[in-house]
Amino acid sequence: MQTKYSIVKQAIKSKILDGTFQPHQKISSESELMKQFNVSRHTVRLAIGELVNQGWLYREQGAGTFCADRSKLDTGQSINNQKSIAIITTYISDYIFPSIIRGAESYLSQNGYHVSLFSTNNDHENERRFLEKILTQHFDGVIVEPTKSATSNPNINYYLNLERQNIPYIMINAYYDELEPLSITLNDEQGGLLQTEHLIELGHKNIAGFFKNDDGQGSKRMKGYLKAHRKHGLSINPNNIITYRTEDKYHKPSEELEKLLALTDAERPTGIVCYNDELAIALLDVLRRKKLRVPEDISIVGYDDSFLTEVSEVKITSIKHPQSEMGKVAAETILDIVKVSNANPRKTKEVTESIVFEPELVVRNSTAPLN
């Protein structure tokens, strides 16, 4: 359990790292901090004293306490004086993420860079903690997979502070639109269109779509699903569109599919478009329990062309994700920025441009013409 003074200390430090307190700006008074945290003056002074001793703050007699300018103190000092790149992803050991990370890490290591990995588990609070660590330790550059990229992000100020500290960053898989960062992504809208159009061309008209909607990829894949219906003149049944959040992924999609399968034969979907292969595997379990055959009774399309497409008795048709190639391109891009722009993110768009991979469909035996 954190002590009261450490809570006050961390809160002040966080405001420095997210740019709320700028160098030489006066911080909140002792009285204001006492009121804000409901603590004694002694607790506030203890927290401020440690931050002064550690070089985060300085005092001026009769004027108050101010945010120190750490840029001159820390310039050129990275972890253990090594050349270092941080990689922040939503997950490290799950699904397609090991392949992406291997692609980046291999290239960075070959070029003499130490790599530090951070996994947010798609949680904003974890993202904040890692950004604070990166800002404190002064990495040469950062590769970021955004956390819940379709939702409002409370950590935007930390990215702005990366820019103020001339620490370049790029984003992979998705990006925070308000920052307009350089990014390495897959054309997810086109991917969603290809998934859906494949089923339509096989004669399916009643197609359910399952999309995770707190990540930008899911929103764009759903847009492609809708666009495919319109392109082929098919009406869209709103009940066939199932959305879910990260925290609901282990139960809501399966529960919603069971509801769809309980409909009459005429109303029940004959095809399913999935947010990713991980979801496709989960939904296959539901179809087995309901004694439905794939693809004879219902066709299913995944996304990412991960190792999961080959692990079950039904080999899953899926959209190919560049995985390790995306990781390598991200590594090449961040090093180009570090070297050419001299770690000045204001020049990054002069160095390179965002890259969008185009998707392709890999057809296996989970889809078939409608009987």
Steps between C-alpha positions, in 0.01 A plus 500: 500500500635842402574753774326837487817690421589261213153557348556877511852459362386281209213736414738797476747295298223390262403862439859575409521203265170572324602862451248658741794657684752650260865582588520800736122503550380538857320191629196492728553650847534286811152603610351405162672160510382441857143567393527300176633183668350550846840467669703692755754774423775267622399239238504760221840633607643148515383428142629834367829460686574168331415642156732795566782265605443289188513803270134509397423826686686798642409756763537880493492672836180700538374406152402132524591169339564466125534227241865439414632492145625143471577515128854629545562256784386196302594586141670206335453274801307185411479174691852392597626744232379254234317583183148399598159464335181432696221288353155533655239249385160401632627145552843331479461122516154454349369445149685686217696733729811279544549501121468879478743547789754251361501686168577830673737367764716309254560805280563733796746258661692462174542877497635516853186606687384363832125426495268537801156341471188621679153341490198713590248212488289759316466705819549878510641502853776258397571714195537807724747324730717386210499843337615650829783247515600578141497875566710450812759273341529687167485239228622587150162417350173319561286258298144500635194289441222724635279391786126493418570722203133562416428661836599830656852463637586657839875478425522734202701754704775242548541467124511878469771499766694242296492753218609783731793287616591415139438127546362373168223242493304312237182293534422154365172317425301816587560858610354781708339713234529828690881470508533432125812290562707306253354151493543151355158342452298250301209627288240359737202650320600318183564187705147508641365551149697200366376276784137588435520511123647149496187368673270705279667359188439151639127579506459600866263787566429462871844573649575577864796722590682496835723801568698627799412868510745653748789450255524693174558179304158366597319819403667502160433130439134558580498790253631259234227251592236768448661622178497148350126470562433834335730421209299186423160654567424289806293630789668494841325345797609706806452194719780330308757756617652401835746737670693441820774655709835349602375406846198320348684295238493170691124483544290752304571380142423138592181598681385713206574224249288258703210747473542520122515122469175469695313675216305307238687350206377782276624771742825340614822635338673272252832683521707665774765771466734509803712783643796260513602134495496480879130583493439258213641214711275597792193510277590163346460352850146641517415354158630157610283508812200578280588208271545732201754408233752744350478577213202277407253674734676830557813668358744701711781743411778612737753780488882512540588159346654400832621154607146443633367457146668156483455364855145365481345236276346789305769708328385860513475737204663823615643840405881498495676731748866592425603427864882467504533717188300775672733475799808527283364797304411672828857446623649631175275805514578596860875468438473716187330765711753475783798523264383747236294738712743495793218387731284800413139382450406832339703385200368145480260565214791637300686172555234246406127445456245273659478154343180305436520130409227371271316185616449177313260214564637151569224249417480177698218257571292700751305662215294343222223592256157529659295186454 
